[in-house]
Amino acid sequence: MDMAYNIAVVGATGNVGREMLNILFERRFPVKSIIALASRRSLGTECGFGDEILKTKDLDTFDFEGVDIALFAIGADATKKYARKATEKNCFVIDNSSLYRYHPDIPLIVPEVNPEDIEKINKTKIAANPNCSTAQLVVALKPLHDRATIKRVVVSTYQSVSGSGKEAMDELWSQTKGMYVPGQEVEPKVYPKQIAFNVIPHIDVFMDDGQTKEEWKMVAETKKILDKSIKLTATCVRVPVFVGHSEAVNIEFEDFLDEEEARAILRESPGIMIVDKRENGGYMTPSECAGDYATFISRIRQDSTVENGLNLWCVSDNLRKGAALNAVQIAELLGAKILKKA
């Protein structure tokens, strides 16, 4: 009989936490018991796990003794406080915050790209989940890099408001309604400018060199997950879409890669779906990818302005592949490669 595990979802009442519960159930993860944990103000809130209703328990007083894997979907500050409580009780932590992503001893994993790095989890008992915009990008880059070696990537992102949490989704909704009802205009709170019917070229804080932290994350994480010699530059933009991040990606390779071969390689690669017809509607958009596991690739075409260049369009559900799904896939990897050996 296959092993089953005691699982805790930390931050179970948030967008990503609820999605983690859904995906654990959908993928039939071998769950012996499941515990929903949240802060005291969310205490008693109900979460669904299939047909089961889970009442949230207080993270502050919870004892992780006997829990095999804890999926963390809370901010970096709270993770710093509670992750150690879990690892001290021999519980593996898979963390969705930015806290551990750049720590040299902690693996940053996208299972389609660098599954072998799960072996490093034994050192700290923690694995990190990458930023949502990085996760879908490296899934697309990996098989092409294996074939033709990527030198440089220029990426522009079109990121949905769900990446900023529930309050941001509410702000887009209320601002949109307010545009049509005189006297009900809604001032920006979550974002520095209006998000409805607008785009904002600013995600996270500004850094000294003019990049935003989100842009820096894409560079640092791509290097850690895929290859430190890849040069990458990003412009990250928030758009008035509820769920689903899109990316326009320009790639320069060491070797020539024909667009037809690139399409064939990607079609056979894990986690990727190709939707690429040169006709009206022959491409994927974020509203169509919401709720799906795959990273969708469209608009694959040669870039004739450089010697070995390709352009492509990459779309994925940021709450799924960008966050919850990737965390569950790391848990599956952990079960298969580490816990089964224990």
N, C-alpha and C positions, 0 to 999 in steps of 0.2 A: 504494500500500500504506500502511496506517495505521502510524503510528510505534509503536515498542515501547520500553520504558524499563528501565533498570537500577534495581532496587528493593532497598533494604535494610530489613529489619524489626529494629528495635533493641529488645531485651527479648523475643526470640522465644519464650522458654520459659515466660513468664508467661501467665496467663489471657487477657489482652487481646492479647498478641503472637501466641499460637497462633490466636486468633480472626481476627486480621488476615490471617494466612497463609491460613486457610480462606476468608475472604471475597474476598481477591484472586483466588483460584482459582475460586470459585463465580461471581463476576461477570465472569470472563474478562478481567480487567485485562490490558492489552497488556504483558506482561512479556517482556523480552529475557533478563534474568538476575535471579535472586533470591538474596539473601544473608541468612542468619539470624545475627544478632549477639546475644551475651549476655555477661554478666560471666564472669570467669575461673572462678568456682566452678561455673558451668553448662556449661563448655567441653566440647564433644564430645557434649552432649545432642542427641538427634535430634528434628527437627520435621518434620511432614508438610506438603507442598505438593502437593495432588492425590495422584498415585501416586509422586511424587518424595520421597525422603528427604533432608532437608538436615541436615548436621552444623553445629552452631553454631560460629561463629568468635569470636575474642576481641575484644570491643569496644575494649579498652584499646589494642591495637596496630593496630587496623584503619585502613586509609587509604581515605577516602571518594572519592578520585580516580576519576572516571568514573561514580559513582553519581548518577542523576538525582533520585530522590526517596527520602528516608529517613523511614519511619514510626516514631516514637519511642513506646515503651510502657514507659518506665522512670520512676522518680520524678523530682521536680523537681531534687534535688541532683545526680543523675547527668546529667540533661539539661543542666544549666548547664555541666557539664564537657565533654560530648561534642557538643552541638548546634553549637557554634562550630567544632569540628573539621570538621563536615560542611559548614557554610555557607562556610567558607574555601576549600573545594574545589569551590565552585559547585553544591553539592547542596542541593535544597530540603528543608526539614524540616517535617513535619507532626507536631506534638507533642501527646500525650495528657495530659501532666501539667498542673498548675496554673501552672507557672512563667511562661508568657508570656501567659496569658489576659487580663490586665488592662493589658498594655503598650499605650500609645496607638498605637504604630506597627505593631503586629502584629495582623493580622485574626483575629477569633474567628468561626468559620464553622460554620453549619448549612446545607448546600447547598439545602434546601427553603425556607429563610428569607431568607438574605442572600448569594446566590451572587456578586453583583456585588463584594463585598468582596475576592474573590480577587485583584483587580487590585493591591491594596495589598501583596501578597506580594513584589513586586519590590524593595521598599525594604530588607527585612531577610532575605529568603529563608526566612522562618518563618511558618507558619500554626498557630494554636492550635485544639485540639479542646475544646469546652466540657465542663463537668461533666455526668455521665450524667443526673442528674435535670433539669438545664436543657434538655438536647438534646431530650428527648421533649416537654417542656412547650412550648417555643417552636414546635415543629412543629405542635402543636395550636392555639396562640394566633395564629400569623401570619395564616391566612386569615380568622379572625374579626375580628382587628384591622383588616385591610384593608377589611372591610365596615362595621364599626360603631364603630371606635376604642375601644380598651380604656383605661379610666381606672385600674382597680385590680384586682389579683388576690390572692386568699387561697388558698394551696396547702398541703395537708398531704401529705407523702410517706410511702410505705411501702416502704422500700428494702431490697433483698436483700443477703445477706451477701457475695455474689461481688464487690460493689463495694469490699469491703475486702481482696480477694485470696484466694489459696488457703488460707492459714492460717485465715482466718475461716470458710471453708466446712468445713474440717476440724473446727474448734471446734464448729460447729453439729451436725455429724454425731456427733462423739464425746460431746457433752453429751446429745444425744437418746438415744443408746444407753445412756449412763450412768444415765438416768432409770429404766431398766427392769432394770438389773443392780446389785443392792446392793453397795456397796463400790467401784463403778467411776465414781462421780460425778467430773465434770471441772470444775475451777475455771476461771473466766474468765481468759484471758490477753490475747486480742485486744481484747475488749470489757470495759468497766468492770463490767458485770453479766452474769448468765447470759443467753444469747440463746435457747436452746432453750425453747419454750413460753412465750415472753416477748416484750415489745417494749421497745425502749430509745429514749427521746426525746432522743438525743444522737449526732450524727455530726460528726466532726472536733472541733476545740478550741472552748472557750467564749471569747467576746469580751467586752469591757468592758460592752457594752449588754445582755448577756444572750442575744444570739443565739449560735448556733454558727456556725463558719466555713462549714459546708455551707449553712446558711440564707442567710448573707451572699453566698455565691457565686451562689446562684440569683437574688438581687436584682441584683447587679452585672452578671452575664452576660446576663440578660434585657434589661436596659437597653442594654448594648453591642450585642447581636445584633439586637434588635427595635426598641426605641424608648426613649430615655432618659426620656421623660415618664411612662412606665407606673409606677404605684406597685405594689409587690409585697411581700407578707409571707408568710413560709414557716415551717412547723414540720416538721423533717426527723426521721423515725423509722426506726430499723433494726428489721426484722421477721425472724422465722425462716423465710425463704424462700431457696432456694439461688440462683435466677436470676430476674430480672425485677423492675423497679421499678414501683410503682403510685402514682398521685397523685389525690387528690380536689381538684378545682379549682373555685373560685368566682370568677366574672368579672363585673365591673361595667363597662358600656359607656357611652359618650357618647350613642349612639343606641339605640333599641329594636331588639332582634334576636329574632325569633320562634324558638322551639326547632326548628320544622320547617325553617325556612330555614337555621339553623345546621347542622342535620344534613345538608341538601342541599349546603351549601358544603363541609363537611368531607369528604363522600363524594367530591367531585371534586378534593380537594386532594392534592398529592404526598406520598407517604410515610405516608398515613393509611388505616386500615381502620376502618369503622364496624361494630360488633357491638352493636346497641342494640334489643332487644326487651323489652317490659315483661312478662316472664314468667320462670318459674324457669329459670335458666341462660342467660338472654338477654343476657349481658354477658361481658366478657373478664376472665380472671384471670391472674396472672403465670405460673403453671405451664403455661398454654396458649400463652403468647406466646414461651416460651423457644425459641430457634433460629430465630425469624422476624425478617424485616427491618422490618416495619411498626410504626408507633405505633398502637395500637388505642384507639378512643374508644367509651365506653359511657355509659349513664345520663345522656344529655343531657336537661336539663329546666330550665324557667323557675324563677328564684328570685324569688318574689313579695315578699320582704322589702326589696328595693331597686327603684328605678325601672326600671333596665334591666339585669337580672341573669340569668345562666345558671350552672348547675352541670354539671360533667361529670366522668367517671372516665377516666383515661388510663393505659394499661399498655404497657410496652415491655421488650424484652430489653436490659438495661443493658450487657451485654458486646458487643452488636451495635450498635443505634442509639446507645446511650449512650457508645460508645467506638470499637470497631474498625470498624464499618460507616461511621460518620460520617467517620472518618479516611480510609478508602478512597474515600468519595464526594468528599472534598476533593481527594484525589489525582486522581480522574477529572476534576474541575473544573480542576485545575492543568494536566493534560494537554491538555484541550480548549481552555482559554482562554489559557494562558501559554506552555507548552512548544511547542505547535504553531506559535506565532508566532515562536519563537526561531530 
